[in-house]
């Protein structure tokens, strides 16, 4: 699987936790290239490949290696990985990582508690977190005016925002939040009257005979 010959779970785990970064990263590349084979090595010391990857991701201080581990985890469909990416969505700050987590959770059709998604969607501390969460909330269906409005503001294809009269509190909250410009635009669109049709005029001039 890598320049180090790996024939067992013990050797795979040793390569993933080797002292030198070259061996670790080379092994990770091999895992991503052939995840099924990597999983077939099974358990060593009551841990499998995913256990090791999760441990490394939670313990490495090197940002570049952490991102490589995250990309390696993203090739696996596993409840432990779903939990990991749910935590990433809730806690990480980098927009690209937040959208990576959102894409993984959407692709795997992960079952995330509605209350968790609602909290991440409606918080105002991280606009990127709200944007990354919006497609997931749209996927399970919005219920409240606040959810419907924010998803409409942040997601293409989410449909029209609710009329201002039906979501006054939600609009007022958005007008005080990070998406104020989007909310103002939506408010104008939902409250403006359609242009009146011009009345056609008919000529009453009679054609002269002869």
N, C-alpha and C positions, 0 to 999 in steps of 0.2 A: 504493500500500500504506500510506502514511502521509501526513501533511501535506506532506512532501517528495516530489516526483514521482520515482519510481524506475522507470527503464526499462532498467537494465543491472546486471550483477553489480558493476561498479565503483561505481555510485551506491549500491547496496544496502550494500556494504561500507563506503563512506564514511559513510553514515547511521548504521550500527551503531557506528562508531568516532568519531562526531562529537564535537567538544569540549563541546557542551552536552548535559546529561542529558536535556532534554526531547526532543530529536531522537532520541537513542539509545533511550529508553524507548518513545517513540511508534512507532519502527520495530520494536522487539521485539514490541509489541502487535500490529502488523500481521502480523508473521511468524507469531505464534501463531494469529491469526485465519485465515490462509491459507498454511499451510506448503508446500503443493504448488506454488503460484505462486512462492513465495520460492526454492524449490529449482530451478525451471526457469531461473533466471538463469545458473546454471552457474558456471564458474570465472572468477576474476580474479586475475592474478599467481599462478597455480597454486594458488589456495585457493578453496574453495567456502564456502557459508554456514555449514556446520557447523564448518569450520576456524576461521572468524571467531568464532562463538559460543563455542567451546571456549577460544580465546585470550583472549577478553574475560572469561570466567568464571574463568580462572586468573590473571588480572592485575588485575581490579578490586578496589580496597580498600573499596568501599562495600557493606555487607552487604545492603541492600535491593535494589541493582542486581544483586548476585550472585544473589540468590534469583529475581529476574525472569529472569535468564539461564538459571538452572537449570530453571525452568518452561518456558522456550522450548525448551531442549534436550529436555525430556521428551516433546515432541510428535513427535520424530523416531526412527525405528527404524534404527539405524546402529551398526556395531561400535565406532566411535569413541565414541559416546555410551554404549554399554554399558560400555566401559572406564572412562569418566568416572564413571558412577554406581557402578561397583564400587569405585573409589577413594573416592568420597564415603562409601559404606557402611563402608569400612575406616578412614577418617580423620576424618570429621566428628564433632562432638560433640552438635549439636542434635537431640533426638529427632524432631521433625517432619521435619527434612531426611533423617534416616536412614530413616524410614518412606516418605518420598517416593522415595528411591533404591530401597528394597526393592520398593515397588509397581511402579516402572518395570521393574525387572529381572524381576519375576514376570510382569507383563503381556506383556513382550516375549519371555518364555521364554528368557532369556539363559543361555548355557552358561558357567557359572562353575566354575573348578576346585574339586573337592570339598575339597581340602586348604585352599583359601581360605575356603570356607564353614565348614568344621569349626573353623578357627582363630577366625573371627569369632563363631561360635556359642558356643564353649566358653570364650572369654576372660571374665574377671571385672571388668575395669576399667570397662566401660561396659555396664550392664544394658540400656540402650535399644538398643545395637548388637546385643546377643544377641537381644533380642526382635524386632528388625527382620530379623535373619538367619534366625530359626527357621522362618518360612513357606517360605523358599527351600530350606532343608535338607529340610523335610518334602516339598517338591515333587519332590526328586530321590531321596528315600528314605533313611531312617536305616540305619546299619549297626552301629555300636558301641553298647554299653549306655549310654555317656556321651551320645552323640547322641540316642538314643531317650528317655532320661530328661529331658534338658533340653528337647527339643522337646515332650514331653508336658507339662512344667511350664509352657511358655510359649505353646503354640498350642492354641486351641480346636479341637476336631475332630481332634486328633492321635492320639486313642486313649488307652488306659490306659498309665500308667507301668509299666515292668517291675517284677516282684516284687523286693523287697529282696534276697532270697537269690540272685537272678540278676544283680544289679548292685550288689553291696556297695561296690566301690570308687567307682562313680559316685555313689552316695548319700552316701558319706562326703565326697566332694569337694563336692557340692552343699550339704551341711550346714555347710561352711566358707566358702561363697560368698555372693553377693548374693541368691540365691533360697532362702535357708535356710527361710523360713516355708512357701514352696510345697513344698519338699522334705520338711519335717516332716509336712505335711498328707498328701502322697502316701505317705510312709512309713507313717503310721498306717492309711491306707486299704488298703495292700497287705499289711499284716501282721495286721490285726485279723481275728478269727474271725467268721464269720457267726453271727448270733444263733440259738440252738437253738430248734427249733419246740416249742411247748407240747404236752404229751401230752393229748389229749382224754380226758375222763372220761365214762364212760357210767353212767347210773343203773341200778342193779340192782334197784331197788324194783319189785315186781310190783304191777300194778293189781289191786285187789280185785274179785273177781267179784260180781255181783249187787248 
